[in-house]
Amino acid sequence: MSATETRVTTRTFHDDELEQRFLRDGYVVIDFADPATIDALLRAYEDLDSGIEEGYYPSLMSPDLDYKAKTHAQVRDLVWPHLTQVIEGYEPLLGVFMVKHPGPDTEVPPHQDWIVADESLRPTMNVWMPLAEITPEMGQMRVLPGSHRWLEGLRGSPSFPTQWEGVYQQVRDDLMEPVDIKVGQAMVYDIRVLHGTPANVSDQTRVVTSLYAIPENTAPIHYYRSPEGVVEGYEVANNFCTVFNIGDVPSGSKFTEIADYGVEALSFAEISERHARDRRVFGSDS
Ligand SMILES: O=C(O)CCC(=O)C(=O)O
């Protein structure tokens, strides 16, 4: 490469083997953080009082803007130095705690995360890192490997129709797989991969930290669907996720409007077939 050429990279991971596993599955589990970082994150979690004592809450959904901004800043400062060693060409967008107090109503059903940046060239990434051991009873992560490549549809607030909503229980129970993530490890994933967590039926609170990252020099965006079913896409500020309240119309510059937005609903047989075909193409034995 000559000195005047610029290298345009669209790869995500520095490491070739991780990159291949990531392209195939949509996620990888890797050794991620040292005990001092985990202790510092736990201290931040304890110091920053969300005021929420029950149920499941990602700090993103707190109505307390000060709590959200402080949580974001602390998680970003502690987690980003580790994530940037693993992926290339990204910048941090939003740091959160994902807290699951014990309770039968704490399932996070299968979903893809909101679109927060253009995904046509590069995926948006998230790192999901337990701060203490997670047993299957505490709300362990489950995924549908490869689904980042073949599920379609826009994702945003307050709610969007999805291709799997009519059959999500069967998809969850028959196709999704548990992901074992030890303390010190993290799941780094393309936010389009279908994922979710069962209820915390243990007697302990589960605390996870999570940091979203978007490609460098990309404008954050958000899709909003009105009660009438009109979808609007907005370019939004970098701090959008810490100041936005779900249900509101986003402020920002509108770049698209789609009347009567809809997606093609898939049957369980169609989802199983896409999943099986994808695993045949990519192979799933390593
Ligand atoms: O923390 C959890 O239980 C679920 C997290 C999740 O699904 C997400 O970060 O999108």
The ligand as an SDF file (V2000), in Angstrom:
LIG
                    3D

 10  9  0  0  0  0  0  0  0  0999 V2000
  -29.5650   -8.2570   30.3440 O   0  0  0  0  0  0  0  0  0  0  0  0
  -30.4330   -8.9830   29.8920 C   0  0  0  0  0  0  0  0  0  0  0  0
  -31.0090   -9.8390   30.5540 O   0  0  0  0  0  0  0  0  0  0  0  0
  -30.8090   -8.8590   28.4500 C   0  0  0  0  0  0  0  0  0  0  0  0
  -29.9710   -7.8510   27.7530 C   0  0  0  0  0  0  0  0  0  0  0  0
  -30.3480   -7.6690   26.3480 C   0  0  0  0  0  0  0  0  0  0  0  0
  -31.0960   -8.4020   25.7860 O   0  0  0  0  0  0  0  0  0  0  0  0
  -29.7740   -6.5690   25.6030 C   0  0  0  0  0  0  0  0  0  0  0  0
  -28.8090   -5.9690   26.0620 O   0  0  0  0  0  0  0  0  0  0  0  0
  -30.2800   -6.2860   24.5190 O   0  0  0  0  0  0  0  0  0  0  0  0
  1  2  2  0
  2  3  1  0
  2  4  1  0
  4  5  1  0
  5  6  1  0
  6  7  2  0
  6  8  1  0
  8  9  2  0
  8 10  1  0
M  END
$$$$
